[in-house]
Each structure stands twice: as structure tokens, then as C-alpha cells.
């Protein structure tokens, strides 16, 4: 079968992948579509260290092909969105409704794939850049068959991360003020999360002026070409209640903190290099300001994916509009280049 493999030097599209049968508590999914996220590119450029060879991809949707023993919530033929959380469901964090903190879901990559007899790692417990993949049952979330799979694929990472950061982690309330630095796939979902939450002023910041139209479409009330404090404070004189940094730039992390109003919070979503260090003035935090990390939108995928699918049905959550372009998997190099240069909100690979 076809898939995108990274060997530590370069990614390549191959057609000789093999995958084992699903075991107990597992689901085999025929992947129909997979969004290309910057996290996949970060594995390639080394920003995210990951063992190789690995089958890339982590934002996908498809149709259940087979289920292992004990799986009852999905069946062959069901349409599913895939999450990256292979959480155990039984530890203290899972029991508290915090599956993103499950220690059994982090840093333990499996190897369900093989190529010419060599096992290959699975990225983010998912590997959606393959015609078929195996996930734990908890990762396969049933969705309505009327939801286009090219759009549904984006729920599994970009939407869960961006909208979830707003609703679950920051808990943006009606009338709050929000600044979003970076309007890529994650930033656009933060914007629409803030709109859904009822924020009164939503300032999008991006150095690319072409992104203004789509930023406003997703919920921005204002658009700025830079995060300079004087520009933001012309709109929000006392600062913002919430500033989301969606780029992963240490200077912008500092700026996010500087833009906060009293009792404000900076939410860090962009992924800097693993060894990168950011600096800020601690004295500014004593006005009840907070810096929040956020893993995967602090989401509970079985609950949140169903919620977002319903918001899409109501016309409140934009999904189709996120898909700038679709590519056959053979055009992975073009899709990666478009994503790297910011030409797309989200490119989607199809099988």
C-alpha cells in the first residue's frame, strides 16, 4: 500500500508498505484524507525528534475496515475521525477527564507497519499518511457519513488543538478580548474558537497581508501585520484577556506576554525547537497574569469531535473553508512545499 515514509534524511512516497491485522482493542481504518500539519514538517526538519523510519501523518479521517476483539463503538463501514491520543482510559489523568495528560499516550511509538520486512514506527499513534492505519479504539471517533472526509480529517488535529485551546484550556468567555499571533491552520481554528465562545474583540496578527480575508472569515474583527505593542494597544489600550501564540517563535512568545491585560493569560500553541528558550520580565506577571501551555487543545476527543461535527452541521464551525487544496498522496512534495511557504491554510492528502 501507499504511504509517506521519513527515513531520517528525506520523506518519500512508497507503494510497498504493509500493515498487520488489528489486535484486541484496535481498529483498522482505510484512510480517505489526511491534513498536512506543520508538526509533520517539524519531524522532517528535526524540530520534533522522532525515531525513524516512520510513517508520517496524524490528522486523518476514513472508513473502518476491521476491528479487533472487544471493540463495540465502531464497526466496519463506519466513518471515523482519528485522534492522536492513544490514552489508556484507566489512569488517574484519564479518570479525571484529562486524556492529553495520560503518560501511556506519550513517547511510546508502536511499529504496526513494515516494509521489506523492516518494521516502521507510527507517528503520533496515528500515521494518517498511509492508505490504511491501525489505531487504538479510543482514537477512532464515529462521525456522520454526511460530513466530507476531506473536511473531517482536519478535526483530528487542527480543530481539536485550536478550538480546544480556546474552549477547554483558556476558557474564553463572552465579551473577552483575544489576540491570535499567526493565522495558519491552528491560528484560524483559534480565531473561530474565539468567535464561537463569544469574544468581543478578536485581533489576528500575521506578517502575510494576504491572510487578512481568511482571518476575518474565521472570526477576526481586526487584522494587524505585526504584533508590535503600540499597534495592538491602539485596538486594546489596556491589553488583551487572552493572547494565543501559534507560531512557535520565542520572540513572539515574549510579545504575547507583554500584550496581556491584568489577569490575562498567554496560551502557547506554536512548537519551537525542543531546546529553545524564551525570556520575559517576571514582574509583569504579578498582576495575576498567566502563561499556559496547551497539549492538543486539552481535548477529550470522543466528546469534542462529536461536538465539533455538530457545530459544523449547524454552520457555526468552518471546516470546508479550511481546505485550501487537496493533493493525491503522490504529490506530497508539492503539498509540503505549499505548507512550508504558507500558501495554504491546510492542504489535504487524499488516497
C-alpha positions as CSV (number, residue, x, y, z in Angstrom):
1,X,0.0,0.0,0.0
2,X,1.0,3.6,-0.5
3,X,2.3,5.9,2.3
4,X,4.8,8.7,3.2
5,X,7.9,7.4,4.9
6,X,10.6,9.5,6.5
7,X,13.9,7.7,6.9
8,X,15.8,10.4,8.8
9,X,17.1,12.1,5.7
10,X,14.1,12.8,3.4
11,X,10.5,11.8,3.1
12,X,9.4,9.7,0.2
13,X,6.1,8.3,-1.1
14,X,6.3,4.5,-1.3
15,X,3.9,1.8,-2.5
16,X,5.2,-1.3,-0.7
17,X,4.0,-0.6,2.9
18,X,2.5,-3.5,4.8
19,X,0.4,-3.3,8.0
20,X,-0.6,-6.1,10.4
21,X,-4.1,-7.1,11.4
22,X,-5.8,-5.2,14.3
23,X,-5.4,-6.8,17.7
24,X,-7.7,-6.6,20.7
25,X,-8.9,-3.1,21.3
26,X,-7.7,-1.9,17.9
27,X,-9.3,-0.5,14.7
28,X,-8.0,-0.8,11.1
29,X,-9.0,2.3,9.1
30,X,-8.9,2.9,5.4
31,X,-7.7,6.5,5.3
32,X,-9.5,8.7,2.8
33,X,-8.0,12.0,3.6
34,X,-5.2,13.4,5.8
35,X,-4.3,17.0,6.6
36,X,-0.7,18.1,6.3
37,X,0.2,19.8,9.6
38,X,3.4,21.7,10.4
39,X,4.1,19.0,13.0
40,X,4.7,16.6,10.2
41,X,7.1,19.1,8.7
42,X,8.7,19.5,12.1
43,X,9.6,15.8,12.2
44,X,11.3,16.2,8.8
45,X,13.3,19.3,9.8
46,X,14.2,17.9,13.2
47,X,12.2,20.3,15.4
48,X,10.3,17.4,16.7
49,X,12.7,14.5,17.4
50,X,11.2,11.1,16.4
51,X,12.6,7.7,15.8
52,X,12.9,6.6,12.2
53,X,12.0,5.1,9.8
54,X,8.5,6.4,10.5
55,X,5.2,6.7,8.5
56,X,4.1,10.3,8.8
57,X,0.7,11.9,9.2
58,X,-1.5,12.4,12.2
59,X,-4.6,14.3,11.1
60,X,-6.9,11.9,9.2
61,X,-10.3,10.5,8.6
62,X,-11.6,7.4,6.8
63,X,-13.7,4.3,6.9
64,X,-13.4,1.4,9.4
65,X,-12.1,-1.7,7.6
66,X,-11.9,-4.1,10.5
67,X,-12.0,-4.1,14.3
68,X,-10.2,-6.2,16.9
69,X,-11.8,-8.1,19.8
70,X,-13.6,-6.0,22.3
71,X,-14.3,-3.0,20.0
72,X,-18.0,-2.2,20.0
73,X,-18.4,1.5,19.5
74,X,-17.4,1.4,15.8
75,X,-17.9,-1.3,13.1
76,X,-16.7,-1.9,9.6
77,X,-18.2,0.7,7.2
78,X,-18.4,3.5,9.9
79,X,-16.9,6.8,9.0
80,X,-14.4,7.9,11.7
81,X,-12.2,10.8,12.5
82,X,-8.8,9.9,14.0
83,X,-7.3,11.4,17.1
84,X,-3.7,11.1,18.2
85,X,-4.5,10.3,21.8
86,X,-3.8,6.6,22.4
87,X,-4.7,7.2,26.1
88,X,-5.2,4.2,28.3
89,X,-8.5,5.2,29.8
90,X,-7.7,3.9,33.2
91,X,-5.0,6.0,34.8
92,X,-5.7,8.9,37.2
93,X,-5.5,11.6,34.5
94,X,-7.8,9.7,32.2
95,X,-10.2,9.2,35.1
96,X,-10.2,13.0,35.7
97,X,-11.1,13.7,32.1
98,X,-7.6,14.7,31.1
99,X,-6.6,12.2,28.4
100,X,-4.0,14.6,27.0
101,X,-2.0,14.0,30.2
102,X,-2.1,10.2,30.0
103,X,1.5,9.1,30.4
104,X,0.9,5.9,28.5
105,X,-0.1,8.0,25.4
106,X,3.2,10.0,25.2
107,X,6.5,8.8,23.9
108,X,5.7,5.2,23.3
109,X,5.5,4.8,19.5
110,X,4.4,1.5,18.1
111,X,5.5,-0.2,14.9
112,X,2.5,-1.7,13.2
113,X,3.9,-1.1,9.7
114,X,6.6,-2.9,7.8
115,X,8.5,-2.5,4.5
116,X,10.5,-5.3,3.0
117,X,10.5,-7.0,6.4
118,X,11.7,-3.9,8.3
119,X,9.3,-2.5,11.0
120,X,8.4,1.2,10.7
121,X,7.4,3.5,13.5
122,X,3.9,5.1,13.8
123,X,3.9,8.9,14.1
124,X,1.7,10.3,16.9
125,X,0.0,6.9,17.3
126,X,-1.7,7.6,14.0
127,X,0.3,7.7,10.8
128,X,-2.5,9.0,8.6
129,X,-0.3,9.3,5.5
130,X,-0.9,5.7,4.7
131,X,-3.7,4.0,2.8
132,X,-4.5,2.0,6.0
133,X,-3.6,2.5,9.6
134,X,-4.2,0.9,12.9
135,X,-5.3,2.9,16.0
136,X,-6.5,2.2,19.5
137,X,-10.3,2.0,19.7
138,X,-10.3,5.2,21.7
139,X,-8.7,7.1,18.8
140,X,-11.5,6.2,16.3
141,X,-14.4,8.6,16.7
142,X,-17.5,7.9,14.7
143,X,-18.8,10.8,12.7
144,X,-21.8,11.3,10.4
145,X,-21.3,9.9,6.9
146,X,-22.6,13.2,5.5
147,X,-19.5,15.0,6.8
148,X,-17.0,15.2,3.9
149,X,-13.9,13.2,4.9
150,X,-11.6,15.8,3.4
151,X,-13.0,18.3,5.9
152,X,-13.5,15.8,8.8
153,X,-9.8,15.0,8.6
154,X,-8.9,18.4,9.9
155,X,-10.8,18.0,13.1
156,X,-8.3,15.4,14.4
157,X,-5.5,17.9,15.0
158,X,-6.0,21.5,13.8
159,X,-9.6,21.9,15.1
160,X,-9.1,19.9,18.3
161,X,-5.9,21.9,19.0
162,X,-7.1,25.4,18.1
163,X,-10.7,25.4,19.0
164,X,-10.0,23.3,22.1
165,X,-7.3,25.7,23.3
166,X,-10.0,28.4,23.4
167,X,-12.9,26.5,24.9
168,X,-11.1,23.9,27.1
169,X,-7.8,25.5,28.2
170,X,-8.2,29.2,28.1
171,X,-12.0,29.1,28.7
172,X,-12.6,32.3,26.7
173,X,-15.9,33.8,27.9
174,X,-18.4,36.1,26.2
175,X,-17.1,39.6,25.9
176,X,-13.4,38.7,26.4
177,X,-10.7,40.2,24.2
178,X,-8.4,37.9,22.2
179,X,-5.2,38.3,20.2
180,X,-4.1,35.5,17.9
181,X,-0.5,35.6,16.6
182,X,-0.2,33.5,13.5
183,X,-3.1,32.6,11.2
184,X,-2.0,29.2,9.9
185,X,-4.1,26.1,10.4
186,X,-4.0,26.3,14.2
187,X,-4.4,30.1,14.3
188,X,-7.5,30.0,12.1
189,X,-9.1,27.5,14.4
190,X,-8.2,29.7,17.4
191,X,-10.0,32.5,15.7
192,X,-13.2,30.6,15.1
193,X,-13.0,29.1,18.6
194,X,-12.9,32.7,20.0
195,X,-15.9,33.6,17.7
196,X,-17.9,30.6,18.9
197,X,-17.0,31.5,22.5
198,X,-18.5,35.0,22.0
199,X,-15.3,37.1,22.3
200,X,-16.0,40.7,21.6
201,X,-12.7,41.8,20.0
202,X,-10.6,39.2,18.1
203,X,-7.3,40.6,16.7
204,X,-5.5,38.4,14.2
205,X,-1.8,39.1,13.7
206,X,0.2,37.8,10.6
207,X,3.0,39.2,8.6
208,X,1.4,38.0,5.4
209,X,-1.3,40.5,4.3
210,X,-2.9,38.0,2.0
211,X,-4.2,36.2,5.1
212,X,-6.4,39.0,6.2
213,X,-9.5,38.0,4.3
214,X,-9.5,34.4,5.6
215,X,-8.7,35.6,9.1
216,X,-11.8,37.8,9.1
217,X,-13.8,34.9,7.6
218,X,-13.0,32.8,10.5
219,X,-13.8,35.4,13.2
220,X,-11.2,38.2,13.3
221,X,-12.6,41.6,14.0
222,X,-9.2,43.3,13.3
223,X,-6.1,42.3,11.4
224,X,-2.5,43.5,12.0
225,X,0.7,42.9,10.1
226,X,2.8,42.7,13.2
227,X,2.5,42.1,17.0
228,X,4.1,45.5,17.9
229,X,2.7,46.5,21.2
230,X,1.7,50.0,20.1
231,X,-0.3,48.6,17.2
232,X,-2.2,46.2,19.3
233,X,-2.8,48.8,22.0
234,X,-4.5,51.1,19.5
235,X,-7.2,48.4,19.4
236,X,-6.9,47.2,23.0
237,X,-5.5,50.1,25.1
238,X,-5.1,48.0,28.3
239,X,-4.1,44.8,26.6
240,X,-5.9,41.5,25.9
241,X,-7.6,39.0,28.1
242,X,-6.1,36.1,26.1
243,X,-3.1,36.0,23.7
244,X,-2.5,32.8,21.7
245,X,0.9,32.3,20.2
246,X,0.5,30.0,17.2
247,X,3.9,30.3,15.6
248,X,6.5,28.8,17.9
249,X,8.8,31.8,17.9
250,X,10.5,32.7,21.2
251,X,10.4,36.5,20.5
252,X,6.6,36.2,19.8
253,X,6.1,34.3,23.0
254,X,7.6,37.2,24.9
255,X,5.4,39.6,22.9
256,X,2.4,37.6,23.8
257,X,3.1,38.0,27.5
258,X,3.7,41.7,27.0
259,X,0.3,42.2,25.3
260,X,-1.7,40.9,28.3
261,X,-4.1,42.9,30.3
262,X,-4.3,42.4,34.1
263,X,-5.4,38.9,34.8
264,X,-4.7,38.0,31.2
265,X,-3.3,34.7,30.0
266,X,-0.8,33.8,27.2
267,X,-1.5,30.4,25.7
268,X,1.4,28.8,23.8
269,X,0.4,26.6,20.9
270,X,3.3,27.1,18.4
271,X,6.1,24.5,18.6
272,X,9.6,26.0,19.0
273,X,12.7,23.8,18.8
274,X,13.0,21.4,21.8
275,X,15.9,23.3,23.2
276,X,14.7,26.8,22.5
277,X,14.4,29.2,25.5
278,X,12.2,32.2,25.8
279,X,12.6,35.2,28.1
280,X,10.2,37.6,29.7
281,X,10.0,40.1,32.5
282,X,8.7,38.3,35.6
283,X,7.5,41.4,37.3
284,X,4.7,41.8,34.8
285,X,3.1,38.5,35.9
286,X,2.3,39.8,39.4
287,X,-0.9,41.4,38.0
288,X,-2.4,37.9,38.0
289,X,-1.2,37.1,34.5
290,X,-0.6,33.5,33.5
291,X,1.4,31.6,30.9
292,X,-0.3,28.4,29.8
293,X,1.0,25.5,27.8
294,X,-1.6,23.5,25.9
295,X,-1.3,20.0,24.6
296,X,-3.8,19.0,21.8
297,X,-6.3,21.6,22.9
298,X,-6.8,19.9,26.3
299,X,-9.3,17.9,24.4
300,X,-11.4,14.9,25.1
301,X,-11.7,13.6,21.5
302,X,-14.6,11.2,21.9
303,X,-16.6,14.2,23.3
304,X,-15.1,17.1,21.4
305,X,-15.1,15.6,17.9
306,X,-18.8,14.8,18.2
307,X,-19.4,18.4,19.4
308,X,-17.4,19.9,16.5
309,X,-19.2,17.8,14.0
310,X,-22.5,19.1,15.3
311,X,-21.2,22.7,15.2
312,X,-20.3,22.1,11.6
313,X,-23.8,20.8,10.9
314,X,-25.2,24.0,12.5
315,X,-23.0,26.2,10.3
316,X,-21.1,27.5,13.3
317,X,-17.8,25.7,12.7
318,X,-16.0,26.2,9.4
319,X,-14.3,23.1,8.0
320,X,-14.7,23.1,4.3
321,X,-13.2,26.6,4.2
322,X,-10.0,25.3,5.9
323,X,-9.2,23.0,3.0
324,X,-7.3,25.2,0.6
325,X,-6.2,22.5,-1.7
326,X,-6.3,18.7,-2.0
327,X,-3.4,16.6,-3.3
328,X,-3.1,13.0,-4.3
329,X,-0.6,11.4,-1.9
330,X,1.9,11.1,-4.7
331,X,2.1,14.9,-4.7
332,X,3.3,15.0,-1.1
333,X,6.4,17.1,-2.0
334,X,4.3,19.8,-3.5
335,X,1.9,19.8,-0.6
336,X,4.8,20.1,1.9
337,X,6.3,23.0,-0.1
338,X,3.0,24.8,-0.2
339,X,2.6,24.3,3.6
340,X,6.1,25.4,4.3
341,X,5.7,28.7,2.4
342,X,2.3,29.4,3.8
343,X,0.4,29.2,0.6
344,X,-2.4,27.1,2.1
345,X,-4.5,27.2,5.3
346,X,-4.5,23.4,5.2
347,X,-3.5,21.1,2.4
348,X,-5.2,17.7,2.4
349,X,-3.7,14.5,1.0
350,X,-6.1,12.0,-0.5
351,X,-6.0,8.3,-1.2
